[in-house]
């Protein structure tokens, strides 16, 4: 299970809402919510779109998408 708190913060910072973020990467608010709550996994393509939309560097991907919950 992954900790998406950092990702949630970046989404709010850049897009204001999960819904606007979802629109930017072609996913519904329901899909974004399911992914951020560890109910559905992110696909590689979705991660790539999210990284581009959020302006993340390659070095930041692990911290935002692969930090395990403790």
C-alpha positions as CSV (number, residue, x, y, z in Angstrom):
1,X,0.0,0.0,0.0
2,X,1.3,3.4,-0.9
3,X,1.1,6.8,0.9
4,X,-0.2,9.4,-1.5
5,X,-0.3,12.4,0.9
6,X,2.5,14.1,-0.9
7,X,0.7,13.6,-4.2
8,X,-2.5,14.9,-2.8
9,X,-0.8,18.0,-1.7
10,X,0.8,18.6,-5.1
11,X,-2.5,18.1,-6.8
12,X,-4.1,20.7,-4.6
13,X,-1.1,23.0,-5.2
14,X,-1.2,22.8,-9.0
15,X,-4.9,22.1,-9.8
16,X,-6.9,23.1,-6.7
17,X,-9.1,19.9,-6.8
18,X,-8.8,16.3,-7.7
19,X,-11.5,16.8,-10.2
20,X,-9.5,19.4,-12.2
21,X,-6.4,17.2,-12.0
22,X,-8.5,14.2,-13.3
23,X,-9.8,16.3,-16.2
24,X,-6.2,17.3,-17.1
25,X,-5.0,13.7,-17.3
26,X,-8.3,12.2,-18.7
27,X,-9.6,10.4,-15.5
28,X,-12.8,10.9,-13.6
29,X,-12.9,12.2,-10.1
30,X,-14.0,8.7,-9.0
31,X,-11.0,7.1,-10.6
32,X,-8.6,9.6,-9.1
33,X,-10.2,9.0,-5.6
34,X,-9.9,5.2,-6.0
35,X,-6.2,5.5,-7.0
36,X,-5.4,7.9,-4.1
37,X,-7.1,5.5,-1.7
38,X,-5.2,2.4,-2.8
39,X,-8.3,0.8,-4.2
40,X,-7.0,0.8,-7.8
41,X,-3.4,0.8,-9.0
42,X,-2.0,3.6,-11.2
43,X,-1.0,2.4,-14.7
44,X,2.4,3.4,-16.1
45,X,0.6,5.6,-18.7
46,X,-1.4,7.4,-15.9
47,X,1.7,8.0,-13.9
48,X,3.4,9.5,-16.9
49,X,0.5,11.8,-17.6
50,X,0.3,12.8,-13.9
51,X,4.0,13.5,-13.8
52,X,3.8,15.8,-16.8
53,X,0.6,17.6,-15.6
54,X,2.1,18.1,-12.1
55,X,5.5,19.2,-13.4
56,X,7.4,16.6,-11.5
57,X,11.0,15.6,-12.3
58,X,12.1,12.0,-12.9
59,X,13.8,12.2,-9.5
60,X,10.5,13.0,-7.7
61,X,8.4,10.1,-9.1
62,X,9.3,7.6,-6.5
63,X,8.5,10.0,-3.6
64,X,5.1,10.8,-5.0
65,X,4.0,7.4,-6.3
66,X,5.9,4.7,-4.5
67,X,6.4,5.7,-0.9
68,X,5.0,2.9,1.2
69,X,2.5,3.5,4.0
70,X,4.0,2.8,7.4
